Amino acid sequence: MFYAILAYHVEDAIKALTPQEDAALMADLLQINDRLHADGSLGPSARLGATQSAFTLRGPGDGTVIDGPFAETKEQLLGLYVVDCATRDDAIAIARDLRRVNPTAVYEIRPIALYLPGVPLAGK
């Protein structure tokens, strides 16, 4: 089963990290990525750009493009992982590993449903 692990954080707290603190955090996160890649359970992962450069398409018809995500939240979506896990508990364990090295982040774990009836995602 594929799961999306969505990484939320207070963006200003991440921007306030010194380059050395940010590099140390990324090094710790990359150790987890390397382990998950080696065991074949890591799919795409990404650190998203700043919300100031984001834009949103919403509204009827062709929609309207507006600047920013404009969500009324304290935490913003700053990254994501796609993992292939046998169980929900395995996905939770990965999110806990990520949280151990980034304890102020919030991780939302969501099963990935592909809306192509009868066509499974290619996993391990």
All heavy atoms as an XYZ file, in Angstrom:
934
protein
N       0.851     -1.176      0.000
C       0.000      0.000      0.000
C       0.890      1.230      0.000
O       1.863      1.295      0.729
C      -0.896     -0.023      1.247
C      -1.710      1.200      1.460
S      -2.961      1.332      0.197
C      -4.352      1.883      1.069
N       0.541      2.180     -0.825
C       1.275      3.438     -0.862
C       0.635      4.429      0.097
O      -0.586      4.489      0.222
C       1.276      4.028     -2.270
C       2.198      3.314     -3.205
C       1.765      2.216     -3.919
C       3.499      3.746     -3.373
C       2.609      1.552     -4.785
C       4.359      3.090     -4.234
C       3.909      1.990     -4.950
N       1.482      5.197      0.767
C       1.036      6.239      1.679
C       1.760      7.530      1.336
O       2.946      7.512      0.981
C       1.366      5.890      3.138
C       0.573      4.738      3.684
C       1.009      3.432      3.524
C      -0.615      4.960      4.366
C       0.279      2.368      4.017
C      -1.357      3.891      4.868
C      -0.901      2.595      4.694
O      -1.626      1.556      5.188
N       1.053      8.636      1.455
C       1.683      9.952      1.392
C       1.925     10.387      2.827
O       1.027     10.287      3.668
C       0.782     10.950      0.688
N       3.134     10.807      3.106
C       3.453     11.406      4.401
C       3.702     12.874      4.110
O       4.676     13.236      3.455
C       4.672     10.739      5.059
C       4.396      9.253      5.298
C       5.006     11.449      6.375
C       5.567      8.493      5.885
N       2.764     13.712      4.552
C       2.805     15.143      4.277
C       3.424     15.854      5.474
O       2.971     15.680      6.607
C       1.396     15.665      4.006
C       0.623     14.903      2.914
C      -0.809     15.398      2.830
C       1.327     15.034      1.583
N       4.463     16.627      5.221
C       5.210     17.292      6.288
C       4.759     18.746      6.418
O       4.957     19.540      5.512
C       6.705     17.227      5.987
N       4.167     19.060      7.559
C       3.717     20.413      7.850
C       4.632     21.032      8.899
O       5.118     20.335      9.791
C       2.289     20.414      8.399
C       1.258     20.003      7.396
C       0.923     18.663      7.210
C       0.603     20.950      6.622
C      -0.027     18.283      6.282
C      -0.355     20.586      5.692
C      -0.661     19.246      5.527
O      -1.610     18.876      4.606
N       4.834     22.330      8.786
C       5.692     23.015      9.743
C       5.346     24.490      9.722
O       4.779     24.979      8.748
C       7.165     22.827      9.359
C       8.089     22.840     10.523
N       8.351     23.968     11.245
C       8.818     21.857     11.100
C       9.197     23.685     12.210
N       9.501     22.402     12.145
N       5.700     25.186     10.768
C       5.579     26.636     10.775
C       6.707     27.146      9.883
O       7.880     27.006     10.214
C       5.678     27.206     12.205
C       5.660     28.724     12.187
C       4.559     26.646     13.074
N       6.339     27.686      8.736
C       7.339     28.047      7.732
C       8.362     29.048      8.261
O       9.556     28.940      7.962
C       6.649     28.597      6.489
C       7.573     28.777      5.322
C       6.830     29.103      4.039
O       5.670     29.562      4.101
O       7.409     28.888      2.981
N       7.930     30.003      9.054
C       8.870     30.994      9.591
C       9.925     30.344     10.491
O      11.060     30.819     10.556
C       8.126     32.087     10.346
C       7.367     33.026      9.415
O       7.707     33.077      8.206
O       6.427     33.695      9.889
N       9.564     29.258     11.180
C      10.544     28.555     12.020
C      11.621     27.903     11.154
O      12.804     27.906     11.509
C       9.849     27.509     12.888
N      11.235     27.371     10.017
C      12.211     26.759      9.112
C      13.075     27.847      8.485
O      14.300     27.701      8.378
C      11.502     25.913      8.037
C      10.791     24.731      8.686
C      12.472     25.443      6.968
C      11.696     23.785      9.454
N      12.464     28.958      8.090
C      13.237     30.056      7.496
C      14.210     30.658      8.502
O      15.232     31.217      8.111
C      12.302     31.145      6.980
C      11.573     30.762      5.731
C      11.000     31.996      5.080
C       9.528     32.035      5.060
N       8.934     33.204      4.483
N      13.899     30.552      9.801
C      14.755     31.133     10.839
C      15.984     30.273     11.140
O      16.896     30.727     11.832
C      13.949     31.352     12.120
N      16.024     29.044     10.640
C      17.198     28.196     10.870
C      18.416     28.810     10.202
O      18.329     29.356      9.100
C      16.972     26.792     10.293
C      15.878     25.938     10.908
C      15.726     24.634     10.121
C      16.171     25.644     12.369
N      19.552     28.705     10.869
C      20.794     29.132     10.234
C      21.113     28.133      9.122
O      20.592     27.007      9.130
C      21.953     29.149     11.239
O      22.218     27.803     11.651
C      21.644     30.041     12.449
N      21.948     28.504      8.176
C      22.335     27.533      7.140
C      22.907     26.240      7.736
O      22.643     25.150      7.234
C      23.379     28.278      6.311
C      23.009     29.726      6.475
C      22.508     29.837      7.906
N      23.643     26.353      8.826
C      24.209     25.167      9.468
C      23.118     24.296     10.102
O      23.157     23.072     10.001
C      25.253     25.561     10.536
C      26.455     26.285      9.983
C      26.222     27.781      9.725
O      25.210     28.373     10.120
N      27.164     28.401      9.025
N      22.141     24.932     10.763
C      21.030     24.184     11.366
C      20.193     23.498     10.292
O      19.791     22.344     10.446
C      20.148     25.110     12.202
C      20.809     25.630     13.460
C      20.021     26.756     14.117
O      19.332     27.522     13.410
O      20.120     26.875     15.356
N      19.933     24.212      9.197
C      19.164     23.635      8.105
C      19.914     22.462      7.487
O      19.328     21.415      7.219
C      18.852     24.692      7.050
C      17.927     24.173      5.964
O      16.789     23.794      6.302
O      18.345     24.137      4.798
N      21.218     22.612      7.278
C      22.029     21.524      6.702
C      22.038     20.309      7.628
O      21.950     19.161      7.170
C      23.449     22.005      6.429
N      22.114     20.537      8.939
C      22.100     19.419      9.891
C      20.747     18.707      9.873
O      20.695     17.469      9.888
C      22.415     19.929     11.303
N      19.656     19.470      9.826
C      18.321     18.873      9.751
C      18.189     18.051      8.474
O      17.729     16.910      8.496
C      17.245     19.955      9.808
C      15.808     19.504      9.567
C      15.376     18.467     10.590
C      14.875     20.701      9.566
N      18.597     18.624      7.346
C      18.494     17.900      6.072
C      19.370     16.650      6.077
O      18.966     15.615      5.541
C      18.857     18.823      4.907
C      17.822     19.912      4.660
S      16.119     19.299      4.485
C      16.264     18.293      3.022
N      20.538     16.713      6.681
C      21.411     15.537      6.756
C      20.722     14.419      7.539
O      20.763     13.249      7.133
C      22.749     15.893      7.388
N      20.069     14.781      8.640
C      19.345     13.772      9.432
C      18.183     13.183      8.638
O      17.947     11.976      8.651
C      18.827     14.382     10.738
C      19.934     14.685     11.734
O      21.053     14.139     11.584
O      19.687     15.469     12.668
N      17.435     14.040      7.945
C      16.314     13.555      7.138
C      16.805     12.687      5.979
O      16.184     11.669      5.649
C      15.476     14.725      6.617
C      14.683     15.501      7.681
C      14.089     16.764      7.083
C      13.608     14.633      8.303
N      17.925     13.056      5.379
C      18.460     12.275      4.258
C      18.953     10.900      4.701
O      18.925      9.950      3.915
C      19.557     13.052      3.539
C      19.025     14.219      2.698
C      20.170     15.065      2.163
C      18.133     13.733      1.564
N      19.378     10.761      5.956
C      19.732      9.430      6.462
C      18.513      8.512      6.435
O      18.611      7.347      6.064
C      20.290      9.507      7.885
C      21.693     10.029      7.954
C      22.231     10.036      9.382
O      21.490      9.836     10.349
N      23.511     10.279      9.513
N      17.360      9.055      6.813
C      16.121      8.269      6.766
C      15.769      7.970      5.309
O      15.423      6.839      4.963
C      14.984      9.005      7.492
C      15.316      9.142      8.985
C      13.650      8.272      7.292
C      14.404     10.062      9.750
N      15.872      8.982      4.439
C      15.602      8.761      3.014
C      16.487      7.662      2.452
O      16.009      6.790      1.714
C      15.844     10.043      2.206
C      14.761     11.081      2.387
O      13.954     11.004      3.305
N      14.761     12.062      1.536
N      17.775      7.698      2.776
C      18.713      6.689      2.263
C      18.325      5.292      2.717
O      18.351      4.343      1.938
C      20.146      7.007      2.697
C      20.711      8.246      2.015
O      20.134      8.703      1.003
O      21.742      8.748      2.515
N      17.930      5.171      3.985
C      17.516      3.859      4.507
C      16.263      3.366      3.793
O      16.178      2.205      3.388
C      17.268      3.945      6.012
C      17.005      2.570      6.654
C      16.414      2.683      8.014
N      15.071      3.199      7.791
C      14.350      3.863      8.672
N      14.772      4.104      9.836
N      13.147      4.294      8.389
N      15.275      4.247      3.615
C      14.032      3.857      2.956
C      14.266      3.528      1.486
O      13.664      2.597      0.948
C      12.986      4.971      3.087
C      12.531      5.292      4.516
C      11.645      6.532      4.509
C      11.844      4.108      5.148
N      15.161      4.266      0.837
C      15.501      3.977     -0.562
C      16.186      2.614     -0.665
O      15.862      1.819     -1.554
C      16.408      5.075     -1.122
C      16.801      4.845     -2.536
N      15.926      4.985     -3.583
C      17.983      4.471     -3.077
C      16.550      4.704     -4.709
N      17.792      4.385     -4.420
N      17.083      2.341      0.257
C      17.809      1.064      0.233
C      16.874     -0.119      0.421
O      17.079     -1.176     -0.188
C      18.896      1.057      1.312
N      15.827      0.042      1.250
C      14.918     -1.099      1.440
C      13.767     -1.106      0.437
O      12.886     -1.958      0.487
C      14.423     -1.196      2.886
C      13.370     -0.177      3.292
O      12.742      0.451      2.424
O      13.157     -0.029      4.503
N      13.782     -0.146     -0.496
C      12.808     -0.156     -1.590
C      11.447      0.410     -1.248
O      10.512      0.255     -2.025
N      11.314      1.095     -0.106
C       9.989      1.596      0.269
C       9.793      3.083     -0.008
O       8.687      3.588      0.157
C       9.700      1.311      1.744
O      10.636      1.956      2.579
N      10.831      3.796     -0.467
C      10.703      5.221     -0.706
C      10.380      5.504     -2.161
O      11.079      5.073     -3.069
C      11.997      5.955     -0.327
C      11.968      7.475     -0.487
C      10.945      8.102      0.461
C      13.341      8.068     -0.235
N       9.305      6.224     -2.365
C       8.951      6.725     -3.690
C       9.411      8.167     -3.792
O      10.389      8.555     -3.150
N       8.688      8.975     -4.542
C       9.069     10.380     -4.664
C       8.996     11.098     -3.313
O       8.142     10.806     -2.481
C       8.013     10.956     -5.616
C       7.420      9.779     -6.297
C       7.535      8.629     -5.363
N       9.928     12.015     -3.110
C       9.880     12.880     -1.937
C      10.362     14.250     -2.378
O      11.113     14.366     -3.347
C      10.727     12.322     -0.789
O      12.075     12.192     -1.185
N       9.915     15.281     -1.680
C      10.276     16.626     -2.098
C      10.200     17.591     -0.929
O       9.349     17.451     -0.048
C       9.334     17.105     -3.201
N      11.114     18.541     -0.950
C      11.013     19.700     -0.074
C      10.412     20.790     -0.948
O      10.977     21.147     -1.977
C      12.386     20.108      0.429
C      12.333     21.201      1.468
C      13.725     21.539      1.973
N      13.657     22.231      3.241
C      14.718     22.701      3.871
N      15.928     22.523      3.357
N      14.583     23.325      5.021
N       9.266     21.291     -0.546
C       8.562     22.276     -1.368
C       9.161     23.666     -1.190
O       9.721     23.985     -0.141
C       7.075     22.289     -1.002
C       6.344     20.959     -1.191
C       4.906     21.073     -0.716
C       6.406     20.502     -2.632
N       9.026     24.485     -2.218
C       9.489     25.864     -2.157
C       8.630     26.699     -1.226
O       7.591     26.256     -0.733
N       9.044     27.923     -1.021
C       8.361     28.831     -0.102
C       6.930     29.107     -0.552
O       6.638     29.178     -1.746
C       9.129     30.147     -0.017
N       6.042     29.266      0.425
C       4.645     29.542      0.092
C       4.485     30.884     -0.607
O       3.518     31.080     -1.338
C       3.741     29.493      1.337
O       4.230     30.420      2.311
C       3.689     28.108      1.929
N       5.429     31.815     -0.421
C       5.331     33.107     -1.105
C       5.396     32.946     -2.618
O       4.913     33.806     -3.351
C       6.463     34.067     -0.691
C       6.414     34.495      0.742
C       7.281     33.590      1.607
O       7.314     32.383      1.440
N       7.967     34.186      2.550
N       6.006     31.870     -3.101
C       6.095     31.663     -4.549
C       5.018     30.695     -5.048
O       4.990     30.354     -6.222
C       7.483     31.167     -4.938
O       7.791     29.976     -4.268
N       4.126     30.279     -4.153
C       3.040     29.368     -4.534
C       1.883     30.154     -5.140
O       1.738     31.358     -4.919
C       2.547     28.593     -3.315
N       1.067     29.467     -5.903
C      -0.158     30.056     -6.422
C      -1.215     28.977     -6.453
O      -0.928     27.788     -6.416
C       0.042     30.704     -7.795
C       0.791     29.850     -8.774
C       0.117     29.020     -9.654
C       2.171     29.874     -8.816
C       0.800     28.229    -10.550
C       2.868     29.079     -9.717
C       2.189     28.257    -10.587
N      -2.463     29.405     -6.483
C      -3.594     28.501     -6.382
C      -4.540     28.747     -7.546
O      -4.798     29.895     -7.909
C      -4.342     28.739     -5.049
O      -3.419     28.555     -3.978
C      -5.512     27.799     -4.881
N      -5.063     27.668     -8.109
C      -6.092     27.745     -9.138
C      -7.404     27.346     -8.479
O      -7.519     26.259     -7.929
C      -5.767     26.795    -10.297
C      -6.829     26.679    -11.389
C      -6.975     28.005    -12.136
C      -6.481     25.555    -12.348
N      -8.386     28.239     -8.526
C      -9.693     27.925     -7.934
C     -10.798     28.650     -8.675
O     -10.544     29.581     -9.421
C      -9.728     28.239     -6.445
C      -9.577     29.694     -6.111
C      -9.795     30.012     -4.638
N      -8.808     29.362     -3.810
C      -9.064     28.795     -2.633
N     -10.254     28.828     -2.116
N      -8.130     28.208     -1.943
N     -11.991     28.185     -8.442
C     -13.153     28.839     -9.031
C     -13.717     28.070    -10.213
O     -13.140     27.102    -10.683
N     -14.860     28.501    -10.706
C     -15.545     27.789    -11.790
C     -14.861     27.991    -13.146
O     -14.011     28.862    -13.314
C     -16.943     28.419    -11.778
C     -16.736     29.781    -11.206
C     -15.608     29.652    -10.226
N     -15.266     27.181    -14.108
C     -14.745     27.294    -15.472
C     -13.253     27.062    -15.510
O     -12.748     26.106    -14.934
N     -12.537     27.937    -16.189
C     -11.079     27.834    -16.248
C     -10.439     28.190    -14.923
O      -9.244     27.978    -14.733
C     -10.523     28.758    -17.337
C     -10.763     28.207    -18.732
O     -11.073     27.003    -18.866
O     -10.643     28.991    -19.691
N     -11.200     28.746    -14.011
C     -10.683     29.131    -12.709
C      -9.880     30.416    -12.773
O      -9.620     30.973    -13.834
N      -9.495     30.864    -11.607
C      -8.688     32.060    -11.463
C      -7.421     31.675    -10.725
O      -7.475     30.952     -9.729
C      -9.451     33.128    -10.638
O     -10.676     33.410    -11.313
C      -8.653     34.399    -10.480
N      -6.291     32.156    -11.213
C      -5.015     31.907    -10.555
C      -4.760     33.052     -9.591
O      -4.809     34.224     -9.972
C      -3.871     31.801    -11.587
C      -2.531     31.624    -10.879
C      -4.124     30.654    -12.545
N      -4.540     32.691     -8.327
C      -4.252     33.701     -7.310
C      -2.931     33.363     -6.638
O      -2.505     32.202     -6.618
C      -5.398     33.791     -6.270
C      -5.660     32.438     -5.615
C      -6.658     34.332     -6.897
C      -6.673     32.473     -4.490
N      -2.267     34.363     -6.094
C      -1.011     34.146     -5.387
C      -1.269     33.424     -4.075
O      -2.241     33.701     -3.384
C      -0.314     35.474     -5.093
C       0.236     36.128     -6.337
O       0.460     35.407     -7.324
O       0.448     37.349     -6.322
N      -0.359     32.522     -3.736
C      -0.342     31.896     -2.430
C      -1.374     30.824     -2.200
O      -2.363     30.731     -2.905
N      -1.108     30.019     -1.166
C      -2.092     29.008     -0.772
C      -3.216     29.603      0.067
O      -4.314     29.093      0.069
C      -1.261     28.010      0.038
C      -0.092     28.783      0.530
C       0.167     29.864     -0.483
N      -2.969     30.674      0.799
C      -3.970     31.379      1.595
C      -4.791     30.483      2.512
O      -5.948     30.733      2.748
C      -4.907     32.220      0.719
C      -4.200     33.358      0.051
C      -4.123     33.407     -1.316
C      -3.588     34.336      0.794
C      -3.463     34.439     -1.939
C      -2.918     35.381      0.184
C      -2.859     35.423     -1.194
N      -4.190     29.451      3.031
C      -4.871     28.634      4.030
C      -4.757     29.338      5.379
O      -3.714     29.883      5.715
C      -4.246     27.248      4.095
N      -5.822     29.333      6.122
C      -5.812     29.949      7.440
C      -5.265     28.945      8.449
O      -5.996     28.402      9.273
C      -7.223     30.406      7.818
C      -7.766     31.522      6.957
C      -6.959     32.810      7.104
O      -6.490     33.109      8.220
O      -6.788     33.500      6.088
N      -3.978     28.682      8.361
C      -3.347     27.729      9.266
C      -2.048     28.318      9.796
O      -1.464     29.220      9.199
C      -3.011     26.406      8.543
O      -2.039     26.678      7.527
C      -4.237     25.770      7.926
N      -1.603     27.786     10.908
C      -0.310     28.191     11.447
C       0.809     27.405     10.783
O       1.933     27.854     10.718
C      -0.278     27.968     12.957
C      -1.214     28.882     13.714
C      -1.141     28.633     15.199
C      -2.139     29.530     15.904
N      -2.143     29.331     17.332
N       0.496     26.213     10.310
C       1.489     25.342      9.691
C       1.211     25.239      8.201
O       0.066     25.249      7.777
C       1.421     23.943     10.320
C       1.691     23.960     11.801
C       1.074     22.789     12.515
O       0.182     22.138     11.965
O       1.475     22.560     13.652
N       2.289     25.170      7.436
C       2.162     25.049      5.999
C       2.724     23.705      5.554
O       3.600     23.145      6.200
C       2.934     26.181      5.291
C       2.332     27.555      5.477
C       2.654     28.159      6.840
O       3.728     27.973      7.374
N       1.700     28.881      7.398
N       2.229     23.217      4.424
C       2.755     22.003      3.824
C       4.100     22.350      3.205
O       4.177     23.151      2.284
C       1.790     21.464      2.761
C       2.251     20.236      1.986
C       2.472     19.051      2.914
C       1.248     19.895      0.905
N       5.175     21.766      3.727
C       6.518     22.102      3.269
C       7.218     20.949      2.571
O       8.295     21.130      2.009
C       7.376     22.587      4.447
C       6.872     23.849      5.157
C       7.855     24.256      6.248
C       6.656     24.988      4.193
N       6.645     19.756      2.629
C       7.289     18.635      1.964
C       6.399     17.417      1.973
O       5.345     17.399      2.609
N       6.837     16.392      1.233
C       6.061     15.161      1.183
C       6.945     13.982      0.830
O       8.012     14.136      0.246
C       4.930     15.282      0.156
C       5.385     15.470     -1.293
C       5.296     14.158     -2.038
C       4.528     16.522     -1.955
N       6.489     12.834      1.225
C       7.132     11.559      0.924
C       6.059     10.621      0.417
O       4.932     10.651      0.898
C       7.740     10.927      2.186
C       8.761     11.788      2.877
C       8.376     12.791      3.759
C      10.125     11.593      2.648
C       9.312     13.587      4.402
C      11.068     12.380      3.291
C      10.648     13.374      4.161
O      11.586     14.148      4.790
N       6.399      9.768     -0.513
C       5.524      8.671     -0.909
C       6.259      7.404     -0.525
O       7.410      7.194     -0.927
C       5.207      8.690     -2.417
C       4.417      7.453     -2.819
C       4.434      9.955     -2.781
N       5.618      6.583      0.283
C       6.251      5.353      0.770
C       5.358      4.156      0.456
O       4.145      4.268      0.396
C       6.549      5.429      2.280
C       7.594      6.505      2.577
C       5.296      5.703      3.100
N       5.999      3.038      0.253
C       5.305      1.783     -0.018
C       5.459      0.920      1.227
O       6.569      0.479      1.547
C       5.929      1.108     -1.241
C       5.205     -0.169     -1.647
O       4.125     -0.448     -1.089
O       5.727     -0.878     -2.518
N       4.376      0.711      1.949
C       4.415     -0.002      3.224
C       3.389     -1.125      3.225
O       2.304     -0.985      2.669
C       4.092      0.945      4.371
S       5.267      2.296      4.535
N       3.737     -2.196      3.901
C       2.831     -3.334      4.002
C       1.625     -3.005      4.887
O       0.530     -3.489      4.642
C       3.568     -4.548      4.547
N       1.861     -2.163      5.905
C       0.778     -1.864      6.840
C       0.763     -0.383      7.197
O       1.758      0.331      7.011
C       0.928     -2.661      8.158
O       2.085     -2.162      8.861
C       1.064     -4.150      7.901
N      -0.342      0.022      7.744
C      -0.498      1.383      8.263
C       0.538      1.656      9.340
O       1.133      2.735      9.397
C      -1.925      1.505      8.810
C      -2.251      2.768      9.515
C      -3.701      2.672     10.050
N      -4.084      3.860     10.752
C      -3.934      4.041     12.055
N      -3.410      3.096     12.808
N      -4.329      5.168     12.617
N       0.789      0.672     10.191
C       1.765      0.832     11.264
C       3.172      1.067     10.720
O       3.956      1.806     11.320
C       1.757     -0.384     12.191
C       0.497     -0.438     13.051
O      -0.175      0.604     13.213
O       0.176     -1.533     13.553
N       3.495      0.451      9.582
C       4.804      0.690      8.959
C       4.927      2.141      8.506
O       5.980      2.766      8.655
C       5.019     -0.245      7.766
C       5.157     -1.705      8.170
O       5.460     -1.994      9.347
O       4.947     -2.567      7.286
N       3.856      2.694      7.945
C       3.871      4.097      7.519
C       3.990      5.024      8.734
O       4.726      6.016      8.696
C       2.612      4.418      6.724
N       3.306      4.692      9.806
C       3.397      5.482     11.034
C       4.815      5.434     11.582
O       5.361      6.445     12.039
C       2.366      5.004     12.076
C       0.950      5.328     11.591
C       2.631      5.620     13.453
C      -0.157      4.677     12.402
N       5.457      4.273     11.528
C       6.833      4.140     12.013
C       7.783      5.048     11.230
O       8.679      5.676     11.808
C       7.287      2.682     11.932
N       7.589      5.140      9.920
C       8.424      6.028      9.107
C       8.193      7.482      9.517
O       9.142      8.254      9.692
C       8.150      5.822      7.610
C       8.664      4.442      7.180
C       8.789      6.928      6.779
C       8.231      4.036      5.784
N       6.932      7.870      9.691
C       6.632      9.243     10.115
C       7.245      9.524     11.483
O       7.750     10.628     11.729
C       5.126      9.475     10.137
N       7.247      8.542     12.368
C       7.877      8.729     13.685
C       9.384      8.914     13.544
O       9.984      9.715     14.266
C       7.549      7.554     14.596
C       6.145      7.624     15.140
C       5.889      6.601     16.227
N       4.592      6.862     16.829
C       3.673      5.940     17.046
N       3.901      4.671     16.706
N       2.526      6.258     17.596
N      10.017      8.184     12.630
C      11.452      8.375     12.376
C      11.716      9.807     11.908
O      12.659     10.457     12.361
C      11.962      7.402     11.310
C      12.136      5.987     11.828
O      12.156      5.783     13.062
O      12.256      5.080     10.986
N      10.889     10.293     10.986
C      11.044     11.659     10.492
C      10.859     12.669     11.626
O      11.606     13.637     11.747
C      10.044     11.928      9.365
C      10.250     11.115      8.090
C       9.030     11.233      7.181
C      11.516     11.553      7.367
N       9.881     12.416     12.471
C       9.594     13.338     13.581
C      10.709     13.334     14.620
O      10.966     14.347     15.261
C       8.259     12.988     14.213
C       7.828     13.999     15.252
C       6.359     13.861     15.566
N       6.014     14.591     16.747
C       5.772     15.888     16.774
N       5.866     16.605     15.683
N       5.444     16.480     17.904
N      11.396     12.199     14.785
C      12.499     12.155     15.745
C      13.588     13.167     15.381
O      14.204     13.753     16.259
C      13.102     10.753     15.811
C      12.393      9.849     16.759
C      13.111      8.507     16.957
N      12.142      7.529     17.396
C      11.442      6.727     16.595
N      11.646      6.735     15.302
N      10.560      5.899     17.089
N      13.835     13.347     14.097
C      14.880     14.293     13.683
C      14.323     15.684     13.411
O      15.086     16.636     13.302
C      15.686     13.778     12.469
C      16.344     12.454     12.795
C      14.848     13.669     11.227
N      13.011     15.824     13.321
C      12.365     17.114     13.092
C      11.151     17.205     14.019
O      10.006     17.167     13.575
C      11.955     17.233     11.620
C      11.621     18.638     11.214
O      11.752     19.572     11.994
N      11.175     18.801      9.987
N      11.392     17.313     15.333
C      10.318     17.141     16.319
C       9.249     18.220     16.327
O       8.178     17.999     16.889
C      11.065     17.100     17.656
C      12.358     17.776     17.405
C      12.689     17.539     15.966
N       9.475     19.358     15.711
C       8.437     20.386     15.707
C       7.548     20.301     14.474
O       6.600     21.077     14.339
C       9.060     21.792     15.809
O       9.994     21.964     14.750
C       9.746     21.986     17.153
N       7.825     19.352     13.582
C       6.991     19.159     12.393
C       5.773     18.310     12.743
O       5.759     17.585     13.729
C       7.786     18.490     11.279
N       4.758     18.424     11.902
C       3.558     17.602     12.011
C       3.500     16.761     10.741
O       3.679     17.286      9.641
C       2.290     18.485     12.110
C       1.028     17.654     12.059
C       2.346     19.340     13.369
N       3.257     15.473     10.879
C       3.226     14.575      9.730
C       1.837     13.986      9.575
O       1.345     13.305     10.472
C       4.277     13.472      9.878
C       5.678     14.022      9.794
C       6.396     14.342     10.931
C       6.264     14.267      8.562
C       7.664     14.870     10.844
C       7.537     14.796      8.464
C       8.225     15.096      9.607
O       9.490     15.637      9.518
N       1.210     14.276      8.456
C      -0.085     13.690      8.108
C       0.193     12.471      7.231
O       0.931     12.558      6.260
C      -0.928     14.691      7.332
C      -2.255     14.141      6.866
C      -3.044     15.138      6.030
O      -2.716     16.336      6.004
O      -4.010     14.695      5.391
N      -0.401     11.352      7.584
C      -0.194     10.109      6.843
C      -1.515      9.751      6.182
O      -2.542      9.615      6.862
C       0.259      8.981      7.792
C       1.500      9.432      8.559
C       0.510      7.690      7.028
C       1.629      8.805      9.900
N      -1.473      9.618      4.865
C      -2.714      9.383      4.139
C      -2.505      8.299      3.091
O      -1.569      8.382      2.297
C      -3.134     10.679      3.455
C      -4.545     10.630      2.929
C      -4.915     11.891      2.216
N      -4.925     13.046      3.100
C      -5.332     14.238      2.721
N      -5.749     14.451      1.489
N      -5.313     15.243      3.560
N      -3.362      7.267      3.094
C      -3.264      6.266      2.027
C      -3.467      6.932      0.672
O      -4.247      7.878      0.547
C      -4.403      5.291      2.314
C      -4.792      5.542      3.724
C      -4.456      6.974      4.016
N      -2.744      6.451     -0.308
C      -2.890      6.986     -1.656
C      -3.875      6.109     -2.409
O      -3.695      4.900     -2.515
C      -1.540      7.029     -2.390
C      -0.612      8.023     -1.693
C      -1.734      7.393     -3.858
C       0.771      8.078     -2.280
N      -4.905      6.739     -2.912
C      -5.905      6.044     -3.713
C      -5.766      6.542     -5.143
O      -5.861      7.740     -5.398
C      -7.303      6.331     -3.180
N      -5.537      5.656     -6.048
C      -5.423      6.013     -7.455
C      -6.765      5.745     -8.107
O      -7.269      4.627     -8.054
C      -4.319      5.186     -8.119
C      -4.041      5.484     -9.585
C      -3.561      6.916     -9.751
C      -3.005      4.529    -10.119
N      -7.343      6.774     -8.689
C      -8.659      6.581     -9.269
C      -8.548      6.110    -10.719
O      -8.815      6.818    -11.664
C      -9.515      7.848     -9.191
C     -10.941      7.578     -9.586
C     -11.760      6.820     -8.764
C     -11.437      8.025    -10.776
C     -13.065      6.537     -9.120
C     -12.757      7.743    -11.158
C     -13.551      6.999    -10.319
O     -14.842      6.713    -10.679
N      -8.064      4.920    -10.852
C      -8.071      4.184    -12.116
C      -8.565      2.801    -11.751
O      -7.791      1.912    -11.451
C      -6.674      4.107    -12.736
C      -6.061      5.408    -13.234
C      -4.637      5.181    -13.688
C      -6.893      5.987    -14.368
N      -9.872      2.608    -11.697
C     -10.409      1.329    -11.217
C      -9.743      0.137    -11.902
O      -9.594      0.095    -13.114
C     -11.894      1.431    -11.583
C     -12.180      2.890    -11.636
C     -10.918      3.529    -12.149
N      -9.294     -0.787    -11.059
C      -8.695     -2.023    -11.563
C      -7.229     -1.926    -11.926
O      -6.622     -2.920    -12.290
N      -6.631     -0.732    -11.801
C      -5.222     -0.589    -12.135
C      -4.456     -0.318    -10.848
O      -4.549      0.765    -10.279
C      -4.989      0.569    -13.144
C      -3.508      0.717    -13.458
C      -5.803      0.342    -14.409
N      -3.682     -1.287    -10.359
C      -2.958     -1.082     -9.095
C      -1.711     -0.231     -9.310
O      -1.166     -0.159    -10.407
C      -2.578     -2.497     -8.679
C      -2.476     -3.233     -9.977
C      -3.505     -2.623    -10.891
N      -1.276      0.434     -8.245
C       0.015      1.104     -8.267
C       1.082      0.009     -8.260
O       0.924     -1.019     -7.629
C       0.180      1.985     -7.026
C      -0.662      3.242     -6.966
C      -0.559      3.886     -5.593
C      -0.239      4.220     -8.042
N       2.181      0.253     -8.944
C       3.278     -0.710     -8.958
C       4.092     -0.551     -7.691
O       4.708      0.478     -7.499
C       4.138     -0.512    -10.197
N       4.067     -1.511     -6.832
C       4.816     -1.442     -5.574
C       5.770     -2.618     -5.468
O       5.990     -3.340     -6.413
N       6.309     -2.765     -4.258
C       7.241     -3.878     -4.058
C       6.525     -5.187     -3.963
O       5.404     -5.341     -3.802
C       8.119     -3.746     -2.834
C       7.879     -2.714     -1.845
C       8.887     -2.851     -0.750
C       8.333     -2.201      0.499
N       9.056     -2.294      1.638
